[in-house]
Amino acid sequence: MKVFRPSMLYRANLMMQTQMRHFGPKGKAPAAGGPPAAPYVPPRRIKTNFEVMVERDGLDQFMFGPPHGIEKMQNAHRHYVLPKLATRIDMFAKKMREHYIREGIYPDVKIFLDPLRDRQLDDTLQALHAKGEVAAVIKARDEFEDVDLVLPHRAPFTIWKADHGMVRPFYVRHNDEEIMVTVTKIETHFKSKEPLLVEFQRYIPGRPNLLTLPLVPVQEDKSLHFQAGCQFHVLKKEVKVWCYNESYPAQIEVNCQDLSPQLSIKIGDMEMTLPHGMFLHKSFQRDRYHSIVKLTETNSYIQRKNQVIEQADLIRDEKRRIQNRLLSAQ
């Protein structure tokens, strides 16, 4: 067995510290009396077969032009590789979206929005915008009155950058009190798109709180009709609900695994999947029979459908022919 010695480690360190040797032409410096170094001559490049054909016969021999990458010595040109990898790249991107974007819950970590001060009469939107500040209001509700505040400029960007920022709850410290709020809307400047006003809704667990949750279709690629060529349509992208819970899902997932052209998923079907303590808003009660997602038949889908029907008819006729042959043989 070979024994490791410290001198081996020392030599390894010297090898790592020594600069890489240059294997080009060498010679003594003219000042030392030696001949000058020989000039560098680049190696001769060998032409590919396609380059030789183009030089000999010209481009007229290619009806649709020469192939891409005729100068490449090895491997294929990316023009031919990318179409073959496109399906795998799309599938990988879809898996990444399912892992990150389709996370249906928001983190349990509290995010605090500390105001700078209470808003005064001279704190207009123009004056606050010039100072780099943003106006905010927590709207009145039940026994609580309006709370007008002034937030720092980074507060709206904190909301936008947070996971499910327009849905998840935030906490505002005001007068030694933590107020649980949700964002109603953020008003921006019409030209610079800088935030000007943030409107909050006071969220009180145990009482009805209005939320606007996004509708996210999932498992649509598992539908057999979608795989056969049907076109997928999303008709509703959000829904309003009343929520009594302290914690709630950040989005409502619509399972499209069993979707077919004859059977679309309606708002009434989605209502049955709402968690306990969450109810559909009255404005959507009238739209229970409106579709959220649906599939429409395309020409390729109709052709495949007809082929399946014809194949089933052929199998049934063959079974009948075999049965008649067996009966006649008896």
TORLO-92064 format. One record per residue (C-alpha): residue number from 1; residue in one letter; x, y, z. Coordinates in Angstrom, 1 decimal. Each point is the difference from the previous one (the first is absolute). Layout:
N
atom seq:NUM&type:A&x:X&y:Y&z:Z .
...
***
This chain:
330
atom seq:1&type:M&x:0.0&y:0.0&z:0.0 .
atom seq:2&type:K&x:1.3&y:3.4&z:-0.9 .
atom seq:3&type:V&x:0.6&y:2.3&z:3.0 .
atom seq:4&type:F&x:-0.9&y:3.6&z:-0.4 .
atom seq:5&type:R&x:2.8&y:2.4&z:1.0 .
atom seq:6&type:P&x:-0.1&y:3.8&z:0.6 .
atom seq:7&type:S&x:2.6&y:0.5&z:-2.7 .
atom seq:8&type:M&x:-2.6&y:-1.3&z:-2.6 .
atom seq:9&type:L&x:-2.4&y:2.7&z:1.1 .
atom seq:10&type:Y&x:2.7&y:2.6&z:-0.3 .
atom seq:11&type:R&x:0.9&y:-1.0&z:-3.5 .
atom seq:12&type:A&x:-3.7&y:0.0&z:-0.9 .
atom seq:13&type:N&x:-0.3&y:3.6&z:1.2 .
atom seq:14&type:L&x:3.0&y:1.1&z:-2.0 .
atom seq:15&type:M&x:-1.6&y:-1.5&z:-3.1 .
atom seq:16&type:M&x:-3.2&y:1.9&z:0.6 .
atom seq:17&type:Q&x:1.9&y:3.3&z:0.6 .
atom seq:18&type:T&x:2.3&y:-0.4&z:-3.1 .
atom seq:19&type:Q&x:-1.3&y:1.8&z:-3.0 .
atom seq:20&type:M&x:-1.0&y:-2.1&z:-3.0 .
atom seq:21&type:R&x:2.9&y:-0.6&z:-2.4 .
atom seq:22&type:H&x:-0.2&y:1.5&z:-3.5 .
atom seq:23&type:F&x:0.9&y:-2.5&z:-2.7 .
atom seq:24&type:G&x:0.5&y:2.5&z:-2.8 .
atom seq:25&type:P&x:3.3&y:0.8&z:-1.7 .
atom seq:26&type:K&x:2.7&y:1.0&z:2.4 .
atom seq:27&type:G&x:3.3&y:1.9&z:-0.4 .
atom seq:28&type:K&x:2.4&y:2.1&z:2.0 .
atom seq:29&type:A&x:-0.6&y:3.7&z:0.2 .
atom seq:30&type:P&x:2.0&y:2.0&z:-2.4 .
atom seq:31&type:A&x:1.6&y:1.9&z:3.0 .
atom seq:32&type:A&x:1.4&y:-3.4&z:1.2 .
atom seq:33&type:G&x:1.8&y:-0.5&z:-3.3 .
atom seq:34&type:G&x:-2.4&y:-2.7&z:-1.3 .
atom seq:35&type:P&x:-1.9&y:-0.1&z:-3.2 .
atom seq:36&type:P&x:-3.5&y:1.5&z:0.0 .
atom seq:37&type:A&x:-3.0&y:-2.2&z:0.5 .
atom seq:38&type:A&x:-1.5&y:-1.5&z:-3.2 .
atom seq:39&type:P&x:-3.2&y:1.8&z:-1.1 .
atom seq:40&type:Y&x:-3.3&y:-1.9&z:0.9 .
atom seq:41&type:V&x:-1.5&y:-1.8&z:-2.9 .
atom seq:42&type:P&x:-3.7&y:-1.0&z:0.5 .
atom seq:43&type:P&x:-0.8&y:-3.6&z:-0.9 .
atom seq:44&type:R&x:-1.6&y:-0.6&z:-3.3 .
atom seq:45&type:R&x:-3.8&y:-0.4&z:0.2 .
atom seq:46&type:I&x:-1.4&y:-3.0&z:-1.8 .
atom seq:47&type:K&x:-3.2&y:0.7&z:-1.9 .
atom seq:48&type:T&x:-3.1&y:-2.1&z:0.4 .
atom seq:49&type:N&x:-1.5&y:-2.1&z:-2.9 .
atom seq:50&type:F&x:-2.8&y:2.5&z:-0.4 .
atom seq:51&type:E&x:2.4&y:2.9&z:-0.3 .
atom seq:52&type:V&x:1.9&y:-1.9&z:-2.7 .
atom seq:53&type:M&x:-3.2&y:-0.6&z:-1.9 .
atom seq:54&type:V&x:-1.0&y:3.6&z:0.2 .
atom seq:55&type:E&x:3.4&y:1.2&z:-1.3 .
atom seq:56&type:R&x:0.0&y:-2.6&z:-2.8 .
atom seq:57&type:D&x:-3.6&y:0.1&z:-1.2 .
atom seq:58&type:G&x:-1.5&y:3.2&z:1.6 .
atom seq:59&type:L&x:-3.3&y:0.4&z:1.8 .
atom seq:60&type:D&x:-2.1&y:-1.0&z:-3.0 .
atom seq:61&type:Q&x:0.2&y:-3.7&z:1.0 .
atom seq:62&type:F&x:-2.1&y:0.7&z:3.1 .
atom seq:63&type:M&x:-3.6&y:0.6&z:-1.0 .
atom seq:64&type:F&x:-1.0&y:1.5&z:3.3 .
atom seq:65&type:G&x:3.4&y:1.5&z:0.9 .
atom seq:66&type:P&x:3.0&y:-1.6&z:1.7 .
atom seq:67&type:P&x:-0.6&y:-1.6&z:3.4 .
atom seq:68&type:H&x:0.6&y:1.9&z:3.2 .
atom seq:69&type:G&x:3.5&y:-0.2&z:1.5 .
atom seq:70&type:I&x:1.9&y:-1.3&z:-3.0 .
atom seq:71&type:E&x:3.2&y:1.2&z:1.7 .
atom seq:72&type:K&x:-0.5&y:-2.1&z:3.2 .
atom seq:73&type:M&x:2.6&y:-2.8&z:0.4 .
atom seq:74&type:Q&x:-2.0&y:-2.0&z:2.6 .
atom seq:75&type:N&x:-3.5&y:-0.2&z:1.4 .
atom seq:76&type:A&x:-3.1&y:1.4&z:-1.6 .
atom seq:77&type:H&x:-1.0&y:3.6&z:-0.4 .
atom seq:78&type:R&x:-2.4&y:1.4&z:2.6 .
atom seq:79&type:H&x:-2.6&y:0.6&z:-2.8 .
atom seq:80&type:Y&x:-0.5&y:-3.8&z:-0.1 .
atom seq:81&type:V&x:0.5&y:-0.7&z:3.7 .
atom seq:82&type:L&x:-2.4&y:2.5&z:1.5 .
atom seq:83&type:P&x:-3.2&y:-1.3&z:-1.7 .
atom seq:84&type:K&x:0.8&y:-3.5&z:1.4 .
atom seq:85&type:L&x:0.5&y:1.4&z:3.5 .
atom seq:86&type:A&x:-3.0&y:2.4&z:-0.1 .
atom seq:87&type:T&x:-2.4&y:-2.6&z:1.4 .
atom seq:88&type:R&x:2.3&y:-1.0&z:2.8 .
atom seq:89&type:I&x:0.7&y:3.7&z:0.8 .
atom seq:90&type:D&x:-3.7&y:0.8&z:0.1 .
atom seq:91&type:M&x:-0.7&y:-3.0&z:2.2 .
atom seq:92&type:F&x:2.8&y:1.0&z:2.4 .
atom seq:93&type:A&x:-1.3&y:3.6&z:0.1 .
atom seq:94&type:K&x:-3.5&y:-1.3&z:0.8 .
atom seq:95&type:K&x:1.4&y:-2.1&z:2.8 .
atom seq:96&type:M&x:1.8&y:3.1&z:1.4 .
atom seq:97&type:R&x:-3.2&y:2.0&z:-0.2 .
atom seq:98&type:E&x:-1.9&y:-2.7&z:1.8 .
atom seq:99&type:H&x:2.6&y:-0.1&z:2.8 .
atom seq:100&type:Y&x:0.3&y:3.8&z:0.5 .
atom seq:101&type:I&x:-2.9&y:1.9&z:-1.4 .
atom seq:102&type:R&x:-2.7&y:-2.5&z:0.7 .
atom seq:103&type:E&x:0.7&y:0.0&z:3.7 .
atom seq:104&type:G&x:-3.6&y:0.4&z:1.4 .
atom seq:105&type:I&x:0.9&y:1.5&z:3.4 .
atom seq:106&type:Y&x:1.8&y:3.1&z:1.2 .
atom seq:107&type:P&x:2.8&y:-0.2&z:2.6 .
atom seq:108&type:D&x:-1.0&y:0.3&z:3.7 .
atom seq:109&type:V&x:2.7&y:2.7&z:0.6 .
atom seq:110&type:K&x:-1.6&y:3.3&z:1.0 .
atom seq:111&type:I&x:0.9&y:3.0&z:-2.2 .
atom seq:112&type:F&x:-0.3&y:3.3&z:1.8 .
atom seq:113&type:L&x:-0.5&y:3.3&z:-1.8 .
atom seq:114&type:D&x:1.1&y:2.7&z:2.5 .
atom seq:115&type:P&x:-1.4&y:3.5&z:-0.8 .
atom seq:116&type:L&x:2.0&y:3.1&z:0.2 .
atom seq:117&type:R&x:-2.7&y:2.1&z:1.6 .
atom seq:118&type:D&x:-3.7&y:0.8&z:-0.2 .
atom seq:119&type:R&x:-1.1&y:1.8&z:-3.1 .
atom seq:120&type:Q&x:-0.7&y:3.7&z:0.4 .
atom seq:121&type:L&x:-2.0&y:2.5&z:-2.1 .
atom seq:122&type:D&x:3.0&y:1.3&z:-1.9 .
atom seq:123&type:D&x:1.1&y:-3.5&z:-0.9 .
atom seq:124&type:T&x:-1.4&y:-0.1&z:-3.5 .
atom seq:125&type:L&x:0.8&y:-2.6&z:-2.5 .
atom seq:126&type:Q&x:2.2&y:2.4&z:-2.0 .
atom seq:127&type:A&x:1.9&y:1.2&z:3.1 .
atom seq:128&type:L&x:0.6&y:-3.6&z:1.2 .
atom seq:129&type:H&x:1.1&y:-1.1&z:-3.4 .
atom seq:130&type:A&x:2.6&y:2.9&z:-0.1 .
atom seq:131&type:K&x:1.3&y:-1.1&z:3.4 .
atom seq:132&type:G&x:0.2&y:-3.7&z:-1.0 .
atom seq:133&type:E&x:-2.8&y:-1.1&z:2.3 .
atom seq:134&type:V&x:-3.3&y:-1.8&z:-0.6 .
atom seq:135&type:A&x:-3.4&y:0.6&z:1.4 .
atom seq:136&type:A&x:-2.0&y:-2.8&z:1.5 .
atom seq:137&type:V&x:-3.5&y:-0.5&z:1.5 .
atom seq:138&type:I&x:-1.5&y:-2.8&z:2.0 .
atom seq:139&type:K&x:-3.7&y:0.3&z:-0.9 .
atom seq:140&type:A&x:-2.7&y:0.2&z:2.7 .
atom seq:141&type:R&x:-1.8&y:-3.1&z:1.0 .
atom seq:142&type:D&x:-2.6&y:-0.8&z:2.7 .
atom seq:143&type:E&x:1.0&y:1.9&z:3.1 .
atom seq:144&type:F&x:3.4&y:1.0&z:-1.4 .
atom seq:145&type:E&x:0.6&y:3.3&z:-1.8 .
atom seq:146&type:D&x:2.3&y:0.9&z:-2.8 .
atom seq:147&type:V&x:3.8&y:0.0&z:0.7 .
atom seq:148&type:D&x:2.0&y:2.4&z:-2.2 .
atom seq:149&type:L&x:3.7&y:-0.8&z:0.0 .
atom seq:150&type:V&x:3.2&y:1.0&z:-1.9 .
atom seq:151&type:L&x:2.1&y:-3.0&z:-1.0 .
atom seq:152&type:P&x:3.6&y:0.0&z:-1.3 .
atom seq:153&type:H&x:0.7&y:-0.4&z:-3.7 .
atom seq:154&type:R&x:1.1&y:-3.6&z:0.4 .
atom seq:155&type:A&x:-3.3&y:-1.2&z:1.5 .
atom seq:156&type:P&x:-1.9&y:-0.5&z:-3.3 .
atom seq:157&type:F&x:3.0&y:-1.8&z:-1.5 .
atom seq:158&type:T&x:0.0&y:-2.3&z:3.1 .
atom seq:159&type:I&x:-3.6&y:-0.9&z:-0.8 .
atom seq:160&type:W&x:0.7&y:-0.6&z:-3.7 .
atom seq:161&type:K&x:3.1&y:-2.2&z:0.7 .
atom seq:162&type:A&x:-1.6&y:-2.1&z:2.7 .
atom seq:163&type:D&x:-1.5&y:-3.4&z:-0.9 .
atom seq:164&type:H&x:-3.7&y:0.5&z:-0.8 .
atom seq:165&type:G&x:0.4&y:3.7&z:1.2 .
atom seq:166&type:M&x:-3.4&y:1.1&z:-1.2 .
atom seq:167&type:V&x:-1.7&y:-2.8&z:1.9 .
atom seq:168&type:R&x:2.0&y:-0.8&z:3.1 .
atom seq:169&type:P&x:-0.5&y:2.0&z:3.3 .
atom seq:170&type:F&x:2.4&y:2.7&z:1.2 .
atom seq:171&type:Y&x:0.4&y:1.6&z:3.4 .
atom seq:172&type:V&x:0.1&y:3.7&z:0.6 .
atom seq:173&type:R&x:1.3&y:1.3&z:3.4 .
atom seq:174&type:H&x:-2.1&y:3.1&z:1.1 .
atom seq:175&type:N&x:-0.3&y:1.3&z:3.5 .
atom seq:176&type:D&x:1.5&y:-3.1&z:1.6 .
atom seq:177&type:E&x:-2.4&y:-2.2&z:-1.9 .
atom seq:178&type:E&x:0.5&y:-2.5&z:-2.8 .
atom seq:179&type:I&x:-2.7&y:0.4&z:-2.6 .
atom seq:180&type:M&x:-0.5&y:-3.0&z:-2.3 .
atom seq:181&type:V&x:-0.7&y:1.3&z:-3.5 .
atom seq:182&type:T&x:-0.3&y:-1.2&z:-3.6 .
atom seq:183&type:V&x:0.8&y:2.1&z:-3.0 .
atom seq:184&type:T&x:-3.0&y:1.2&z:-2.0 .
atom seq:185&type:K&x:1.9&y:1.9&z:-2.8 .
atom seq:186&type:I&x:3.1&y:2.1&z:-0.6 .
atom seq:187&type:E&x:-0.4&y:3.2&z:-2.0 .
atom seq:188&type:T&x:2.9&y:0.9&z:-2.2 .
atom seq:189&type:H&x:1.1&y:3.1&z:-2.0 .
atom seq:190&type:F&x:-1.5&y:-0.1&z:-3.5 .
atom seq:191&type:K&x:3.4&y:0.7&z:-1.6 .
atom seq:192&type:S&x:2.9&y:-1.0&z:2.3 .
atom seq:193&type:K&x:-2.0&y:-2.9&z:1.5 .
atom seq:194&type:E&x:1.3&y:1.0&z:3.5 .
atom seq:195&type:P&x:-2.3&y:-1.0&z:2.9 .
atom seq:196&type:L&x:-2.1&y:2.9&z:1.4 .
atom seq:197&type:L&x:-2.7&y:-1.6&z:2.2 .
atom seq:198&type:V&x:-0.5&y:-3.3&z:1.7 .
atom seq:199&type:E&x:-3.4&y:-1.1&z:1.1 .
atom seq:200&type:F&x:-0.4&y:-2.6&z:2.7 .
atom seq:201&type:Q&x:-2.9&y:-1.9&z:1.4 .
atom seq:202&type:R&x:0.0&y:-0.9&z:3.7 .
atom seq:203&type:Y&x:-0.1&y:-3.8&z:0.3 .
atom seq:204&type:I&x:-1.8&y:-1.2&z:3.1 .
atom seq:205&type:P&x:0.0&y:-3.8&z:0.6 .
atom seq:206&type:G&x:-3.4&y:-1.4&z:0.9 .
atom seq:207&type:R&x:-1.8&y:2.7&z:-2.1 .
atom seq:208&type:P&x:-0.8&y:-0.1&z:-3.7 .
atom seq:209&type:N&x:3.1&y:1.4&z:-1.9 .
atom seq:210&type:L&x:-0.2&y:0.6&z:-3.8 .
atom seq:211&type:L&x:2.8&y:-1.6&z:-1.9 .
atom seq:212&type:T&x:0.7&y:-0.2&z:-3.8 .
atom seq:213&type:L&x:1.9&y:-3.3&z:-0.6 .
atom seq:214&type:P&x:1.5&y:-1.0&z:-3.3 .
atom seq:215&type:L&x:-1.2&y:-3.1&z:-1.7 .
atom seq:216&type:V&x:2.9&y:-2.2&z:-1.2 .
atom seq:217&type:P&x:-0.6&y:-3.0&z:-2.3 .
atom seq:218&type:V&x:2.1&y:-3.0&z:0.9 .
atom seq:219&type:Q&x:0.5&y:-3.5&z:-1.6 .
atom seq:220&type:E&x:-1.3&y:1.2&z:-3.3 .
atom seq:221&type:D&x:2.7&y:-1.9&z:-1.8 .
atom seq:222&type:K&x:-1.3&y:-3.3&z:1.5 .
atom seq:223&type:S&x:-3.4&y:0.3&z:-1.8 .
atom seq:224&type:L&x:-0.2&y:-2.6&z:-2.7 .
atom seq:225&type:H&x:-2.1&y:2.3&z:-2.2 .
atom seq:226&type:F&x:2.6&y:2.8&z:0.3 .
atom seq:227&type:Q&x:2.8&y:-2.5&z:-1.0 .
atom seq:228&type:A&x:-2.1&y:-1.0&z:-3.0 .
atom seq:229&type:G&x:0.0&y:3.5&z:-1.3 .
atom seq:230&type:C&x:-2.7&y:2.1&z:1.6 .
atom seq:231&type:Q&x:0.5&y:3.6&z:0.7 .
atom seq:232&type:F&x:0.1&y:1.2&z:3.6 .
atom seq:233&type:H&x:-1.8&y:3.2&z:1.0 .
atom seq:234&type:V&x:0.0&y:1.9&z:3.3 .
atom seq:235&type:L&x:-3.2&y:2.1&z:0.4 .
atom seq:236&type:K&x:0.2&y:1.1&z:3.7 .
atom seq:237&type:K&x:3.3&y:1.1&z:1.6 .
atom seq:238&type:E&x:-1.2&y:1.1&z:3.4 .
atom seq:239&type:V&x:-2.9&y:-0.5&z:2.4 .
atom seq:240&type:K&x:-1.3&y:2.0&z:3.0 .
atom seq:241&type:V&x:-0.6&y:-1.8&z:3.3 .
atom seq:242&type:W&x:-0.9&y:0.7&z:3.6 .
atom seq:243&type:C&x:2.6&y:-1.4&z:2.4 .
atom seq:244&type:Y&x:-0.4&y:-0.4&z:3.8 .
atom seq:245&type:N&x:3.3&y:-1.8&z:0.6 .
atom seq:246&type:E&x:3.3&y:1.5&z:1.3 .
atom seq:247&type:S&x:2.0&y:-2.0&z:-2.6 .
atom seq:248&type:Y&x:-1.3&y:-0.8&z:-3.5 .
atom seq:249&type:P&x:1.4&y:-1.2&z:-3.4 .
atom seq:250&type:A&x:1.7&y:2.5&z:-2.2 .
atom seq:251&type:Q&x:-1.7&y:-1.4&z:-3.1 .
atom seq:252&type:I&x:-2.7&y:-2.4&z:-1.0 .
atom seq:253&type:E&x:1.2&y:-2.9&z:-2.2 .
atom seq:254&type:V&x:-2.3&y:-1.4&z:-2.6 .
atom seq:255&type:N&x:0.7&y:-3.6&z:-0.8 .
atom seq:256&type:C&x:-0.3&y:-0.5&z:-3.7 .
atom seq:257&type:Q&x:1.0&y:-3.7&z:-0.2 .
atom seq:258&type:D&x:-3.5&y:-1.2&z:-1.0 .
atom seq:259&type:L&x:-0.8&y:2.9&z:-2.3 .
atom seq:260&type:S&x:-1.7&y:-0.8&z:-3.3 .
atom seq:261&type:P&x:-1.7&y:2.0&z:-2.8 .
atom seq:262&type:Q&x:-3.4&y:-1.1&z:1.3 .
atom seq:263&type:L&x:0.7&y:0.6&z:3.7 .
atom seq:264&type:S&x:1.5&y:3.3&z:1.0 .
atom seq:265&type:I&x:0.8&y:1.1&z:3.5 .
atom seq:266&type:K&x:-2.5&y:2.6&z:1.3 .
atom seq:267&type:I&x:0.0&y:2.4&z:3.0 .
atom seq:268&type:G&x:-2.4&y:-2.2&z:1.8 .
atom seq:269&type:D&x:2.4&y:-2.9&z:-0.3 .
atom seq:270&type:M&x:2.8&y:2.2&z:1.4 .
atom seq:271&type:E&x:-2.3&y:1.1&z:2.9 .
atom seq:272&type:M&x:0.0&y:-3.6&z:1.3 .
atom seq:273&type:T&x:3.7&y:0.0&z:0.4 .
atom seq:274&type:L&x:0.2&y:3.1&z:2.2 .
atom seq:275&type:P&x:1.6&y:-0.6&z:3.4 .
atom seq:276&type:H&x:-2.0&y:0.2&z:3.2 .
atom seq:277&type:G&x:-0.8&y:3.6&z:1.0 .
atom seq:278&type:M&x:0.0&y:1.4&z:-3.6 .
atom seq:279&type:F&x:-3.1&y:0.8&z:-2.0 .
atom seq:280&type:L&x:-0.7&y:1.2&z:-3.4 .
atom seq:281&type:H&x:-0.8&y:3.7&z:-0.4 .
atom seq:282&type:K&x:-3.5&y:1.0&z:-1.0 .
atom seq:283&type:S&x:1.1&y:1.5&z:-3.3 .
atom seq:284&type:F&x:1.2&y:-3.5&z:-1.1 .
atom seq:285&type:Q&x:-3.0&y:-1.8&z:1.3 .
atom seq:286&type:R&x:-1.9&y:0.9&z:-3.2 .
atom seq:287&type:D&x:2.9&y:-1.3&z:-2.1 .
atom seq:288&type:R&x:0.0&y:-3.5&z:1.4 .
atom seq:289&type:Y&x:-0.6&y:-1.5&z:-3.4 .
atom seq:290&type:H&x:2.7&y:2.1&z:-1.7 .
atom seq:291&type:S&x:3.1&y:-2.0&z:-1.1 .
atom seq:292&type:I&x:3.4&y:0.7&z:1.5 .
atom seq:293&type:V&x:2.0&y:-2.2&z:-2.5 .
atom seq:294&type:K&x:-1.1&y:-2.0&z:-3.0 .
atom seq:295&type:L&x:1.3&y:-1.9&z:-3.0 .
atom seq:296&type:T&x:-1.0&y:0.6&z:-3.6 .
atom seq:297&type:E&x:0.4&y:-2.5&z:-2.8 .
atom seq:298&type:T&x:2.5&y:0.6&z:-2.7 .
atom seq:299&type:N&x:0.4&y:-1.5&z:-3.5 .
atom seq:300&type:S&x:2.8&y:-2.3&z:1.1 .
atom seq:301&type:Y&x:-2.1&y:-1.1&z:3.0 .
atom seq:302&type:I&x:-3.0&y:-0.8&z:-2.2 .
atom seq:303&type:Q&x:2.2&y:-2.0&z:-2.4 .
atom seq:304&type:R&x:1.4&y:-2.1&z:2.9 .
atom seq:305&type:K&x:-3.4&y:-0.4&z:1.5 .
atom seq:306&type:N&x:-1.4&y:-1.3&z:-3.4 .
atom seq:307&type:Q&x:3.0&y:-2.4&z:-0.2 .
atom seq:308&type:V&x:-0.7&y:-1.4&z:3.4 .
atom seq:309&type:I&x:-3.7&y:-0.5&z:-0.9 .
atom seq:310&type:E&x:0.9&y:-1.7&z:-3.3 .
atom seq:311&type:Q&x:2.4&y:-2.3&z:1.8 .
atom seq:312&type:A&x:-2.6&y:-0.9&z:2.6 .
atom seq:313&type:D&x:-2.5&y:-0.8&z:-2.8 .
atom seq:314&type:L&x:2.6&y:-2.2&z:-1.8 .
atom seq:315&type:I&x:0.7&y:-1.9&z:3.2 .
atom seq:316&type:R&x:-3.7&y:-0.5&z:0.7 .
atom seq:317&type:D&x:-0.6&y:-1.3&z:-3.6 .
atom seq:318&type:E&x:3.0&y:-2.4&z:0.3 .
atom seq:319&type:K&x:-1.4&y:-1.3&z:3.3 .
atom seq:320&type:R&x:-3.4&y:-0.6&z:-1.7 .
atom seq:321&type:R&x:1.7&y:-1.7&z:-2.9 .
atom seq:322&type:I&x:1.9&y:-2.4&z:2.3 .
atom seq:323&type:Q&x:-3.1&y:-0.8&z:2.0 .
atom seq:324&type:N&x:-2.0&y:-0.8&z:-3.2 .
atom seq:325&type:R&x:2.8&y:-2.2&z:-1.2 .
atom seq:326&type:L&x:0.1&y:-1.9&z:3.3 .
atom seq:327&type:L&x:-3.8&y:-0.4&z:-0.1 .
atom seq:328&type:S&x:0.0&y:-1.3&z:-3.5 .
atom seq:329&type:A&x:2.8&y:-2.5&z:0.8 .
atom seq:330&type:Q&x:-2.2&y:-1.5&z:2.7 .
***
